[in-house]
Amino acid sequence: MKVLVVGASGFVGGHLVRRLNADGIPLRAAVHRNRAGLPAGIEIAENVDLEGPFDWTSAVSGCDTVAHLGARVHVMRESSANALEAYRRVNVDGTLSLARKAAAAGVRRFVFLSSVKVCGEFTAADAPFVETATPRPQDPYGLSKLEAEHGLLELSRASGMQVVILRPPLVYGPGVRANFLSMMRWLRRGVPLPLGRIENRRSLIGVGNMVDLICTCLQHPAAAGEVFMASDGEDLSTPELLKRLAAALDTKARLLPVPARLLEGVAALAGQRALAQRLCLSLCVDSQKVRTMLDWRPPFSVDEELRRTARAFLGSR
């Protein structure tokens, strides 16, 4: 097996490249410009472009599997005047351009990293998203990922190339950025956080577990043609997450008992409604299908993944 990793310089992609390289699996890392952090001596396909017209022929040549992790990622404050078109150019058009060239080159399997956002934004704590749920994306990012899924499955039916789709929730781990990085900074600074009375449930997946699942899906015969939810298997409330992350950081979480409705109201007035919802509401996934069908179990516990994340954060300070 030779794997083409698209998005190899990204957060999940970098971890996947290092895992495949450590396992001795032949690979080619496709990057746009940044190759920093990739292992020395691996094969690199440089200047690849998901946003504009690009000929993927040489990048896919000689590879029998593709792990497609490249994307225009979700951002909290979208600045593009036409956000949906911007997401479509990369996440739909770029993905399908790559997939068509892969199929034409005889690639056997194409693993696509989608997102739980194709299903929607929030769930009841006791009603997790499952693979059979009707997709209800709420933003341009989620819609673009859903359209890419549909295009890939249609291409698979026409070409015979096996497609595997993974829908993870928030992925955290060494090198994580965005809101998770902000939480670690708040905790280390001892910032009082008004989150002590939040009673939600959130699914997460550590990058070590995410990478292990991708590696499984690259090879497992039963994965072909399937869509899988993915998670660590332990859903946490926001206060639980902060307390366990604080312990990993060798500090304590200072949580103030502010009612969730008051917190959401104040956040809305401050223009931070979306952030407050992510901290206060539930978003759970049921990963039973992947555990049963592929006999997959997360190799790392939540606390192990949190400790690895914390060590990397502290080491970078």
N, C-alpha and C positions, 0 to 999 in steps of 0.2 A: 504494500500500500504506500502510495506517495500522496501527501495531502497538500493542497493549496489552501493556505490560510489567508483570507481576505480581511483586511482590517487588523493586520498583525501588529501594528504599532499602537493599537487602542488598549483600553484597560483589560478587557477579557481576552482579546487577541494576543497580547503580549504574554499573558499567563499561559495560554494554550500553546503558543510556540515553544515556550520554555519547557512545558510538560512533554510535548511530543519529542523535542530534541533530547531531553533527559531519558526518554523511553527508547531512544534509538530509532524512531520512526522517520523515514525520509520525508522531507517537507520543503515547500517553497513558501516564503513569507512575502505576501504582496502588500506593499506600502505605497502611500502617496508621495510623501517626502521624508517623514521622520522615521529613521531606523534606529534611533537611540534605544538602548535597553535590550535589543535583540541579541541572542547568543552569537558569538564570533563563529565564523565558518559556515553558517547556514546559507542556503541559496536564497537570494533576494530577487523579487520582481519589483523594480522601482518605477515611480512615476505613474502608477495605476490611477485611474480616475473614474469614480462612480458617478460624477456629476455631469460630465460632458461625453460626447462621442469618444469611445475608446475601443480599440481592438484588443480583446482579451486572448487572442489565439495563442501567442507565445506564453502567456502566463499560465494557461490551463494545459498546455502541451505536456504530455508525459505524466499527468496527474490522474489518478482514478477516483479521488474523492476531493470534495471542496467543503471547507468550513467557512461559510460566509458570515462574518461578524461586522463587516463595514456598514455604516449607516450615517445618515444625518440624525444625530441623536436628539432626544427630547430635551427641551430647555424650558425653564419655568416662565421666562419672559421672552417670548418670541418677538424678534425685531423685524423680520421680513415682512414687506408690505403684502406679499401673497404667500403666506406660510405654506398652504397646502401644495402649491406648485413647487415650492422649494423642496419640500419633503418628497414629493413624487419624483422629482428629477433624480434624486439619489436612491431613495428607498424602493421605488417601484421600477422606474426606467433603468437605472443603473444595475439593480439586482437582476432584472430580466435579461438585460444585455449580456451580463456575465453568464447567466444560466444557459442562455441559448448557445453561446460559444462552448460552454462546458459540455452540453449535450452533444453538440456537433463533433467535439473532440473525443467522444467516447467515455466521458466521466461517468462512473458507475453510480455514485451517490453524492447528493448535494444537501448538506446540513445548513439550515437557515436559522439564525438567531432572530426570532421575532420578539414579541413583548406581550405581557399580560394586558397591556393597554388596548389590544385589539378587542378584548372582552368588555372593557369599561374601566371606570375609575375607582369605584368603591363597591363593597359588598356588605351584607350583614355579617356579623362575627361568626354566625353559625351556618352561613350559606356560601361556601367558597365557590369560586369559579371552577368549572370543569370543562374538559375539551369539547363537550357536546353543547355547551351553552351558546345561545345565539349571540354572535359578536355585536357589541354596541360601542364602538370607539367614540370617544367624546372630544378628541382633538385631532389636528392634522397629522401628528406623528402616528397615533394609533390607527387612523384611517389608512395612511400610507403603508403601514406594516400589514394591515389586513389585505389591501389590494395586492401587495407583493406575494402574500401567501396564496391568494387565488390564482395569480399568474403562474406561480411555480407549480402548483398542483395541476393546472391545465397543461403546462409544458411537459410535466411528468407523464401525463396520460398520452400525450401525442408522441413523445420521444422514447419513453421507456426508462429515462434516467430516474433513479430513486430519489425522492425528496423526503427529508425529515424536517419537521418544524418544531422549534422549541419556544415556549412562551414563558420566560421567567419573570418574576417580580423584580424588585430592586436587587441588584447584585452589589455586594460589598466585599472588601478584602484589601490586601496591601496595595496602596496606590489609588484607592477610591477617592473620588472628588465630590463636588456638588454638596447636597444637603448632608450626606453622611460625614464628610470631612468637616463641615460646619459644626455638627454635633460634637465631634471629638474636640474641636477647638473650644467650644462652649464649656465642655466638661473640664478640660485641663485648666481653664481660666477660673473655674469656680463660679461661673455665671448662674444665678438663680433662674430656673426655668419653670414657667407656670404650667407644668404638665402633670402634676402629681395626681390629678383626679380624672385623667383620661382612661376610659375603659373600652379600648378598641382591641382589635387583633390584626396583626400585619404579618404576611408571609414575606420571607426574605430568602436569598440564597447566597452563600459565600462563594467567592470566585473559585476556590479549590473544588467545591462540589460542582459548580457550573462546568468547569473544565473537565472534570471526571465524567460528567454526563455527556458532554460533547464527544469525548473520546469513545464512550460506549456507543453513541449513536452513529459514529463514523463506521462502525464495524458490525454491530449486532444485526443479524438477519431480520429479526422481527420488527426493527425500527422503520423499515422501508415503507414509505407512504403514510406515516403516522404524524399526528400532532400531539405534543406532550406539554402539559404543565410541569413546572419544575420548582422545587423549593427545598429548604433545609429539612422540612418536615416538622418543625416546631414553630408555631405562630406565637408572636410576642405582642404584648401591649407596648405602647410607647414608653410608659414608665419602666416596664421590665427591661426593655432594650437599653434604655439609658443607664439603669442601674448596673446591668451586666457589662455594658461597654465601659462604664466608669471603673468597675472592678478590674477590667482588663488594662485600663490606663493607670491603675494604682491610685485612684482618687475616689471621691464620693460624688454622687449626683445630688445636687441641691434642687429638689423638686417642690414647688409651691402648689398648694391645693386649690387651684383656680378652676371653677366649673367650666366644662368644655364649651357651653353655649356662650358664656361671657368671653372666653378666649377667642372664639370664632368671630364674635361681634366686634371686638376690639381690632382683631386682625383685618377684618373687612374694611373698617374705617381707615386703617393704615395701608390699605392696598396689598395686604398679604393674605388674602382669603385662601388662595390655592395652597400656600405653604401650611396654613393652619389646618386645612382639611386633611392634608397628608399626615399631619401629626396627630389629628384627633379621630379620624374616621378609620374604618376597617377596610382591608383589602386582603382577602385570603384566597389561596388556590389549593385545590386538591390534587396532589401528585401521585395518587394511588395507581393510576394507569401505568405510568412509567415504571413504578416499583414492581407491579405485577407482570407486565408484558416483557420488560427487559431484565427483570430480577435485579434492578438497580437500587442500591442504598447509598445515601450520602456518606462518603468516607470520613467526613469531619463533622463533629458536633458544632452547634452554634457557638458555644464558648471557645472551642478551639479556633474557629474562624475569627471570632472577635479578638482573641489574643494575638493571632497573626496580624490582623489589621492594626491593632494597637501598637505592636512592636515596630511595624513599618512606619507608622505615624511618628512615634517617639524617636525613632532613629533618624528621621528626616529633619528634625527640629534643630 
